[in-house]
Each structure stands twice: as structure tokens, then as C-alpha cells.
Amino acid sequence: MPDLAYWGAQTPDRPAIVSRPGWCTFAELDTRANHLARALRRRGLGPGDAVALLAENRPVFVETYFACVPGSG
């Protein structure tokens, strides 16, 4: 299965998340996930570390997921 960076490059303007608060494209989702992944690494998190997220069913859940999977950021 291709990763988020692939979809961000192949279909950057296509909607990736459509939700009540709005929607974002694959390129925007990729950018947000990379930003969060870099922020987590700056705070010392690395492979094998756990990340917990308390959130409603919102786009931030998907952003956090992709920020934490291997190869992000």
C-alpha cells in the first residue's frame, strides 16, 4: 500500500479527509503529519516509543496516526 507521501505527490489536490469541520487535501495532510512527526522527534520521541492521543473523531486523529507510522516526517 502506498504511503501518505505517495498520495500527497500523486494527487495533492484530492480530498484526503472530509469531515464536519471541513476537509483537507492529501498534500495538506502530508504536510501536517510531517510537521507533527518532526515536532515529536525534537521532543525526543523515536521508534518504539508510545504516543497517546485523546481526541474526538476529528482530522487530528489521522494526522497523528500518519505522524507516528514509520517513514513519516
Rosetta constraint file for C-alpha pairs under 8 A:
AtomPair CA 2 CA 6 HARMONIC 5.93 0.50
AtomPair CA 2 CA 7 HARMONIC 7.24 0.50
AtomPair CA 3 CA 7 HARMONIC 6.75 0.50
AtomPair CA 4 CA 8 HARMONIC 5.97 0.50
AtomPair CA 4 CA 26 HARMONIC 7.37 0.50
AtomPair CA 4 CA 30 HARMONIC 6.12 0.50
AtomPair CA 4 CA 66 HARMONIC 7.44 0.50
AtomPair CA 5 CA 9 HARMONIC 6.14 0.50
AtomPair CA 5 CA 30 HARMONIC 6.15 0.50
AtomPair CA 6 CA 10 HARMONIC 6.01 0.50
AtomPair CA 7 CA 11 HARMONIC 5.48 0.50
AtomPair CA 7 CA 12 HARMONIC 6.79 0.50
AtomPair CA 7 CA 26 HARMONIC 6.22 0.50
AtomPair CA 7 CA 27 HARMONIC 7.75 0.50
AtomPair CA 8 CA 12 HARMONIC 4.59 0.50
AtomPair CA 8 CA 25 HARMONIC 7.99 0.50
AtomPair CA 8 CA 26 HARMONIC 4.67 0.50
AtomPair CA 8 CA 27 HARMONIC 4.36 0.50
AtomPair CA 8 CA 28 HARMONIC 7.86 0.50
AtomPair CA 8 CA 29 HARMONIC 7.80 0.50
AtomPair CA 8 CA 30 HARMONIC 6.05 0.50
AtomPair CA 9 CA 27 HARMONIC 7.07 0.50
AtomPair CA 11 CA 26 HARMONIC 6.75 0.50
AtomPair CA 11 CA 27 HARMONIC 7.72 0.50
AtomPair CA 12 CA 25 HARMONIC 6.28 0.50
AtomPair CA 12 CA 26 HARMONIC 5.12 0.50
AtomPair CA 12 CA 27 HARMONIC 4.48 0.50
AtomPair CA 12 CA 28 HARMONIC 7.79 0.50
AtomPair CA 13 CA 25 HARMONIC 5.30 0.50
AtomPair CA 13 CA 26 HARMONIC 6.48 0.50
AtomPair CA 13 CA 27 HARMONIC 6.62 0.50
AtomPair CA 14 CA 25 HARMONIC 5.28 0.50
AtomPair CA 14 CA 26 HARMONIC 6.10 0.50
AtomPair CA 15 CA 23 HARMONIC 6.66 0.50
AtomPair CA 15 CA 24 HARMONIC 5.67 0.50
AtomPair CA 15 CA 25 HARMONIC 4.21 0.50
AtomPair CA 15 CA 26 HARMONIC 6.14 0.50
AtomPair CA 16 CA 23 HARMONIC 7.45 0.50
AtomPair CA 16 CA 24 HARMONIC 5.95 0.50
AtomPair CA 16 CA 25 HARMONIC 4.94 0.50
AtomPair CA 16 CA 26 HARMONIC 4.87 0.50
AtomPair CA 16 CA 29 HARMONIC 7.14 0.50
AtomPair CA 17 CA 23 HARMONIC 5.29 0.50
AtomPair CA 17 CA 24 HARMONIC 5.49 0.50
AtomPair CA 17 CA 25 HARMONIC 6.90 0.50
AtomPair CA 17 CA 26 HARMONIC 7.96 0.50
AtomPair CA 17 CA 59 HARMONIC 6.80 0.50
AtomPair CA 18 CA 22 HARMONIC 6.14 0.50
AtomPair CA 18 CA 23 HARMONIC 4.35 0.50
AtomPair CA 18 CA 24 HARMONIC 6.88 0.50
AtomPair CA 19 CA 23 HARMONIC 5.86 0.50
AtomPair CA 19 CA 58 HARMONIC 7.23 0.50
AtomPair CA 19 CA 59 HARMONIC 7.38 0.50
AtomPair CA 21 CA 58 HARMONIC 7.98 0.50
AtomPair CA 24 CA 28 HARMONIC 5.98 0.50
AtomPair CA 24 CA 29 HARMONIC 6.47 0.50
AtomPair CA 25 CA 29 HARMONIC 6.15 0.50
AtomPair CA 26 CA 30 HARMONIC 6.03 0.50
AtomPair CA 27 CA 31 HARMONIC 6.18 0.50
AtomPair CA 28 CA 32 HARMONIC 6.13 0.50
AtomPair CA 29 CA 33 HARMONIC 6.04 0.50
AtomPair CA 29 CA 63 HARMONIC 6.44 0.50
AtomPair CA 30 CA 34 HARMONIC 6.08 0.50
AtomPair CA 30 CA 63 HARMONIC 7.97 0.50
AtomPair CA 31 CA 35 HARMONIC 6.13 0.50
AtomPair CA 32 CA 36 HARMONIC 6.28 0.50
AtomPair CA 32 CA 63 HARMONIC 6.44 0.50
AtomPair CA 33 CA 37 HARMONIC 6.06 0.50
AtomPair CA 33 CA 63 HARMONIC 4.90 0.50
AtomPair CA 33 CA 64 HARMONIC 6.45 0.50
AtomPair CA 33 CA 66 HARMONIC 5.72 0.50
AtomPair CA 33 CA 67 HARMONIC 4.54 0.50
AtomPair CA 33 CA 72 HARMONIC 7.32 0.50
AtomPair CA 33 CA 73 HARMONIC 7.01 0.50
AtomPair CA 34 CA 38 HARMONIC 6.17 0.50
AtomPair CA 34 CA 67 HARMONIC 6.00 0.50
AtomPair CA 34 CA 72 HARMONIC 6.02 0.50
AtomPair CA 34 CA 73 HARMONIC 3.94 0.50
AtomPair CA 35 CA 39 HARMONIC 6.28 0.50
AtomPair CA 35 CA 67 HARMONIC 7.91 0.50
AtomPair CA 35 CA 73 HARMONIC 6.78 0.50
AtomPair CA 36 CA 40 HARMONIC 6.16 0.50
AtomPair CA 36 CA 63 HARMONIC 7.84 0.50
AtomPair CA 36 CA 64 HARMONIC 7.17 0.50
AtomPair CA 36 CA 67 HARMONIC 5.84 0.50
AtomPair CA 36 CA 73 HARMONIC 7.73 0.50
AtomPair CA 37 CA 41 HARMONIC 6.31 0.50
AtomPair CA 37 CA 67 HARMONIC 4.52 0.50
AtomPair CA 37 CA 68 HARMONIC 6.46 0.50
AtomPair CA 37 CA 72 HARMONIC 6.36 0.50
AtomPair CA 37 CA 73 HARMONIC 5.06 0.50
AtomPair CA 38 CA 42 HARMONIC 6.17 0.50
AtomPair CA 38 CA 73 HARMONIC 5.73 0.50
AtomPair CA 39 CA 43 HARMONIC 6.43 0.50
AtomPair CA 40 CA 44 HARMONIC 6.63 0.50
AtomPair CA 40 CA 45 HARMONIC 5.58 0.50
AtomPair CA 40 CA 46 HARMONIC 7.98 0.50
AtomPair CA 41 CA 45 HARMONIC 4.88 0.50
AtomPair CA 41 CA 46 HARMONIC 6.16 0.50
AtomPair CA 45 CA 49 HARMONIC 6.11 0.50
AtomPair CA 47 CA 70 HARMONIC 7.58 0.50
AtomPair CA 51 CA 68 HARMONIC 7.70 0.50
AtomPair CA 53 CA 61 HARMONIC 7.52 0.50
AtomPair CA 53 CA 64 HARMONIC 7.81 0.50
AtomPair CA 55 CA 60 HARMONIC 7.56 0.50
AtomPair CA 55 CA 61 HARMONIC 6.83 0.50
AtomPair CA 56 CA 61 HARMONIC 7.96 0.50
AtomPair CA 57 CA 61 HARMONIC 6.94 0.50
AtomPair CA 58 CA 62 HARMONIC 7.74 0.50
AtomPair CA 59 CA 63 HARMONIC 6.40 0.50
AtomPair CA 60 CA 64 HARMONIC 6.01 0.50
AtomPair CA 61 CA 65 HARMONIC 6.17 0.50
AtomPair CA 62 CA 66 HARMONIC 6.28 0.50
AtomPair CA 63 CA 67 HARMONIC 6.12 0.50
AtomPair CA 64 CA 68 HARMONIC 6.28 0.50
AtomPair CA 65 CA 69 HARMONIC 6.45 0.50
AtomPair CA 66 CA 72 HARMONIC 6.64 0.50
AtomPair CA 67 CA 72 HARMONIC 5.57 0.50
AtomPair CA 67 CA 73 HARMONIC 6.75 0.50
AtomPair CA 68 CA 72 HARMONIC 6.79 0.50
